[in-house]
């Protein structure tokens, strides 16, 4: 299928903009080096991940939630309580107030009339 779309699979993919260092698996990126030098640093800080938990929408007005800070769990809910939490976080994550209003009215509309509007 790829050949029928005009892709040439014999050509090697383009090289990364950074070059591998000879003595390690690390890569040298000149833009990153310039960014670090501009800030007076030689190496960047290591990546650290702060786990804040999870929210999962299951459908049918149910969800799963697990809220934690790092390795310390705060609470875990499932069902309609987690669904309310999921919806509130979803609304707060909307950047524009217009989007928050549109999403809220869309939820109200789908709860009143259902998702299939072709039957009306």
C-alpha positions in Angstrom: 0.0 0.0 0.0 2.9 2.4 0.7 4.2 2.1 -2.8 0.9 2.9 -4.3 0.8 6.2 -2.4 4.1 7.3 -3.9 6.5 6.4 -1.1 9.9 5.1 -2.0 10.8 2.5 0.6 14.3 2.0 -0.8 15.4 5.5 0.3 16.9 5.7 3.8 15.0 7.9 6.3 16.4 11.4 6.8 19.1 11.7 9.5 18.5 13.3 12.8 19.7 16.9 13.2 22.1 15.8 15.9 25.2 13.7 15.5 26.1 10.6 17.6 29.1 10.9 19.9 31.9 8.3 19.2 32.3 7.0 22.8 28.7 6.7 23.9 25.1 6.3 22.9 24.5 10.1 23.5 23.8 12.6 20.8 25.2 16.1 20.3 22.6 18.7 19.5 24.1 22.1 18.7 20.8 23.9 19.3 20.4 22.3 22.8 24.1 23.2 23.5 23.5 26.8 22.5 20.4 27.0 24.7 22.3 25.6 27.7 25.2 28.0 27.2 22.9 30.9 27.0 21.6 30.0 30.4 25.1 29.4 31.8 24.7 25.6 32.1 26.9 22.8 30.9 24.3 20.0 31.2 20.6 20.0 31.6 18.9 18.8 34.7 17.8 15.1 34.7 14.1 14.4 33.9 12.0 13.8 36.9 8.3 12.6 36.7 5.8 13.5 39.3 2.9 11.1 39.2 -0.4 12.8 40.1 -2.6 9.8 39.4 -5.0 8.9 36.6 -8.5 9.6 35.4 -10.2 7.3 32.9 -13.6 7.7 31.4 -15.3 4.4 30.9 -18.6 5.5 29.3 -22.1 5.3 30.5 -21.5 7.9 33.3 -18.7 5.9 34.9 -15.0 6.6 35.4 -12.0 5.5 37.3 -9.9 7.9 39.4 -6.7 7.5 41.4 -5.2 10.7 42.8 -1.8 10.6 44.3 1.3 12.8 44.7 4.4 10.9 43.8 4.2 7.5 45.5 1.7 8.7 48.2 -1.9 7.8 47.2 -4.6 10.3 48.3 -7.8 8.5 47.2 -9.2 6.2 44.6 -12.8 6.2 43.4 -14.8 4.4 40.7 -18.3 4.9 39.2 -20.3 8.1 39.3 -18.1 9.9 41.9 -15.1 9.4 39.7 -17.2 10.5 36.7 -18.0 13.8 38.4 -14.3 14.3 39.2 -13.4 13.5 35.6 -15.9 16.0 34.2 -14.7 18.7 36.6 -11.1 18.2 35.7 -12.0 18.1 32.0 -13.8 21.5 32.3 -10.9 23.0 34.2 -8.4 21.9 31.6 -10.3 23.8 28.9 -8.3 27.0 28.2 -10.9 29.4 27.0 -14.1 30.2 28.9 -16.0 29.9 25.6 -14.9 26.2 25.3 -15.9 25.6 28.9 -19.4 27.0 28.2 -19.7 25.1 24.9 -18.7 21.8 26.5 -21.1 22.3 29.4 -24.0 23.0 27.1 -23.0 20.0 24.9 -23.1 17.8 28.0 -26.5 19.2 29.0 -27.9 18.8 25.5 -26.7 15.2 25.2 -28.2 14.3 28.6 -31.6 15.8 27.6 -31.8 14.6 24.0 -29.2 11.8 23.8 -26.3 11.7 21.4 -28.3 10.7 18.3 -30.0 13.8 16.9 -31.1 12.2 13.6 -34.3 10.8 15.1 -35.8 14.2 15.9 
